[in-house]
Amino acid sequence: MSTDVDHCAVHTASLLLLIVSLQVIAANCSVAAEAGTRAANTALCESCHGANGEGDPEAGVPVLAGQSADYLEKQLRDYENGTRDNPIMRNFAKGLSDSERAQLSRYYASLPAPGPHAVQVAAVDQRQWARGQQLAHQGAEAERVQGCNNCHGPDGSGLPHSAPYLAGQSAKYLANALKSWQQGTRKNDSGQLMVSVAKQLSADDIAAVSDYFSSLKVAKN
């Protein structure tokens, strides 16, 4: 009788060990598959956005690192459907599945945002600096423009599920983004708030506010 019990115990232990082993193997396969997909997709991203999502200030390519996953995923969808116009990004976005978009967005959101790309305050014309700071903090009543920080958070540090961070993005990227809102090549703001703001800004104001935000460091990082 005791022998039967011993055999039963051994069999049960072996079965439990097998189950645990299969679970470990399945988990490892899942991680490997996810890493492989991520590597394949990020390789394409890295060719323009850098190895760590740091962007390219000279080319006006934005920083992805530390941006919210919600924002990044929405931009990929909008590139695909054409509400944000960019031929290169549209071709890339069209090749992604829903799960790949979500995976890439989470990955870049998990990376630390780099420091500011732009020249420091001392190298910026003080009148232009003051105008950029005013537009960021108070807005401009005469132009019916509210302060950027009202939506984009203190010093343009971004608000999760709402607005991207602006601080530390290159001045060229920020200026190009505002111009695309003006020209209607970017229309992926459901409330049309950015369209109305951008259309009220002069070329000098666009340069001023872009230079201002580009010289700031993302507060949350």
C-alpha positions as CSV (number, residue, x, y, z in Angstrom):
1,M,0.0,0.0,0.0
2,S,2.8,2.4,1.0
3,T,4.5,1.6,-2.4
4,D,1.4,2.7,-4.3
5,V,1.2,5.9,-2.3
6,D,4.9,6.6,-3.0
7,H,4.4,6.0,-6.7
8,C,1.4,8.3,-6.7
9,A,3.4,11.0,-4.9
10,V,6.2,10.8,-7.3
11,H,3.9,10.9,-10.3
12,T,2.1,13.9,-8.9
13,A,5.4,15.7,-8.3
14,S,6.6,14.9,-11.8
15,L,3.3,16.2,-13.2
16,L,3.6,19.4,-11.3
17,L,7.2,19.9,-12.4
18,L,6.2,19.3,-16.0
19,I,3.4,21.9,-15.8
20,V,5.7,24.5,-14.2
21,S,8.3,23.8,-16.9
22,L,5.8,24.2,-19.7
23,Q,4.6,27.5,-18.2
24,V,8.2,28.8,-18.0
25,I,8.9,27.7,-21.6
26,A,5.7,29.4,-22.8
27,A,6.5,32.6,-20.9
28,N,10.0,32.6,-22.4
29,C,8.7,32.1,-25.9
30,S,6.2,34.9,-25.4
31,V,9.0,37.3,-24.3
32,A,11.2,36.2,-27.1
33,A,8.5,36.7,-29.7
34,E,7.7,40.2,-28.3
35,A,11.3,41.2,-28.2
36,G,11.8,40.0,-31.8
37,T,8.8,42.0,-33.0
38,R,10.0,45.1,-31.2
39,A,13.5,44.8,-32.5
40,A,12.3,44.4,-36.1
41,N,10.1,47.5,-35.8
42,T,12.4,49.7,-33.8
43,A,15.2,49.1,-36.3
44,L,13.1,51.1,-38.8
45,C,12.3,53.8,-36.2
46,E,16.0,54.1,-35.2
47,S,17.1,55.1,-38.7
48,C,15.4,58.5,-38.3
49,H,14.6,58.8,-34.6
50,G,17.9,57.5,-33.2
51,A,18.9,54.5,-31.2
52,N,17.1,55.7,-28.0
53,G,14.3,57.7,-29.6
54,E,16.3,60.9,-29.1
55,G,15.3,62.4,-32.5
56,D,17.4,64.4,-35.0
57,P,17.2,68.2,-34.3
58,E,19.0,69.2,-37.6
59,A,16.4,67.2,-39.6
60,G,13.5,68.2,-37.5
61,V,12.8,64.6,-36.4
62,P,11.0,64.6,-33.1
63,V,12.0,62.9,-29.8
64,L,9.9,59.8,-29.1
65,A,11.5,58.8,-25.8
66,G,9.4,59.5,-22.8
67,Q,6.4,60.7,-24.8
68,S,3.1,59.2,-23.6
69,A,2.1,55.8,-25.1
70,D,-1.4,57.1,-25.8
71,Y,-0.1,60.0,-27.8
72,L,2.4,57.9,-29.8
73,E,-0.2,55.3,-30.7
74,K,-2.6,57.9,-31.8
75,Q,0.0,59.5,-34.1
76,L,0.7,56.2,-35.8
77,R,-3.0,55.7,-36.4
78,D,-3.3,59.2,-37.7
79,Y,-0.4,58.8,-40.1
80,E,-2.0,55.7,-41.5
81,N,-5.4,57.4,-42.0
82,G,-3.9,60.6,-43.4
83,T,-5.1,63.1,-40.8
84,R,-1.4,63.7,-40.1
85,D,0.4,64.0,-43.4
86,N,3.9,62.6,-43.9
87,P,4.6,60.2,-46.7
88,I,7.5,58.4,-44.9
89,M,5.6,57.9,-41.7
90,R,2.4,56.9,-43.5
91,N,4.2,54.1,-45.4
92,F,5.7,52.9,-42.1
93,A,2.4,53.2,-40.1
94,K,0.4,51.3,-42.8
95,G,2.6,48.3,-42.3
96,L,1.8,48.0,-38.5
97,S,-0.8,45.9,-36.9
98,D,-2.8,47.3,-33.9
99,S,-0.7,45.2,-31.5
100,E,2.6,46.4,-33.1
101,R,1.5,50.0,-32.8
102,A,0.7,49.5,-29.1
103,Q,4.0,47.7,-28.5
104,L,6.1,50.3,-30.2
105,S,4.3,53.1,-28.3
106,R,4.8,51.5,-24.9
107,Y,8.5,50.8,-25.7
108,Y,9.3,54.4,-26.6
109,A,7.2,55.8,-23.7
110,S,9.3,53.7,-21.3
111,L,12.6,55.4,-22.4
112,P,13.9,58.5,-20.6
113,A,13.5,61.7,-22.5
114,P,16.9,63.3,-23.4
115,G,18.0,66.8,-22.4
116,P,17.2,69.9,-24.4
117,H,18.5,70.0,-28.0
118,A,18.4,73.7,-28.6
119,V,20.7,76.6,-27.8
120,Q,20.5,77.9,-24.2
121,V,18.8,81.0,-23.1
122,A,21.9,83.1,-23.2
123,A,22.3,82.5,-26.9
124,V,18.7,83.5,-27.7
125,D,17.7,87.0,-28.5
126,Q,16.2,88.3,-25.3
127,R,13.2,89.9,-26.9
128,Q,12.4,86.7,-28.8
129,W,12.9,84.7,-25.6
130,A,10.5,86.9,-23.7
131,R,7.9,86.5,-26.4
132,G,8.3,82.8,-26.4
133,Q,7.9,82.6,-22.7
134,Q,4.8,84.8,-22.8
135,L,3.2,82.6,-25.4
136,A,4.0,79.5,-23.4
137,H,2.8,80.8,-20.0
138,Q,0.2,83.5,-20.7
139,G,-0.6,83.3,-24.4
140,A,-1.4,86.5,-26.3
141,E,-4.7,88.2,-25.8
142,A,-4.5,90.4,-28.9
143,E,-4.1,87.3,-31.1
144,R,-6.7,85.3,-29.0
145,V,-4.1,82.7,-28.2
146,Q,-4.1,80.9,-24.9
147,G,-0.9,79.9,-23.1
148,C,0.6,76.6,-24.4
149,N,1.1,75.3,-20.9
150,N,-2.6,75.4,-20.3
151,C,-2.9,72.2,-22.3
152,H,0.7,71.0,-22.5
153,G,1.5,71.2,-18.8
154,P,4.0,73.2,-16.8
155,D,6.9,74.2,-19.0
156,G,5.5,72.0,-21.7
157,S,6.1,68.8,-19.8
158,G,3.0,67.2,-21.2
159,L,-0.2,65.8,-19.7
160,P,-0.8,62.0,-20.0
161,H,-3.9,61.0,-22.1
162,S,-4.2,64.6,-23.2
163,A,-1.3,66.5,-24.7
164,P,2.4,65.6,-25.7
165,Y,5.4,67.2,-24.0
166,L,7.0,70.1,-26.0
167,A,10.0,70.7,-23.7
168,G,13.3,69.5,-25.3
169,Q,11.8,68.9,-28.8
170,S,13.9,70.6,-31.4
171,A,12.9,74.1,-32.5
172,K,12.8,72.9,-36.1
173,Y,10.3,70.2,-35.4
174,L,8.1,72.4,-33.3
175,A,8.1,75.1,-35.9
176,N,7.3,72.6,-38.6
177,A,4.5,71.2,-36.6
178,L,2.9,74.6,-36.0
179,K,3.2,75.3,-39.7
180,S,1.5,72.0,-40.6
181,W,-1.4,73.0,-38.4
182,Q,-1.6,76.3,-40.2
183,Q,-1.5,74.8,-43.6
184,G,-3.9,72.0,-42.9
185,T,-1.6,69.1,-43.6
186,R,-2.0,68.2,-40.0
187,K,-5.6,68.0,-38.8
188,N,-5.7,65.2,-36.2
189,D,-6.9,67.5,-33.3
190,S,-10.5,66.5,-32.7
191,G,-11.3,69.9,-31.1
192,Q,-9.4,71.9,-33.8
193,L,-7.7,73.8,-30.9
194,M,-4.3,73.6,-32.4
195,V,-5.5,74.7,-35.8
196,S,-7.1,77.8,-34.3
197,V,-4.0,78.6,-32.2
198,A,-1.5,78.0,-35.1
199,K,-3.4,80.2,-37.5
200,Q,-3.2,83.1,-35.1
201,L,0.6,83.0,-34.8
202,S,3.0,85.0,-37.0
203,A,6.2,83.5,-38.3
204,D,8.1,85.4,-35.6
205,D,5.8,84.0,-32.9
206,I,6.3,80.5,-34.2
207,A,10.1,80.9,-34.1
208,A,9.9,82.4,-30.6
209,V,7.8,79.8,-28.9
210,S,9.6,77.0,-30.7
211,D,13.0,78.2,-29.5
212,Y,11.6,78.7,-26.0
213,F,10.3,75.1,-25.6
214,S,13.3,73.6,-27.3
215,S,15.7,75.0,-24.7
216,L,13.8,73.4,-21.8
217,K,14.3,70.0,-20.2
218,V,11.3,67.7,-19.7
219,A,10.4,68.2,-16.1
220,K,9.1,64.7,-15.4
221,N,12.4,63.1,-16.5
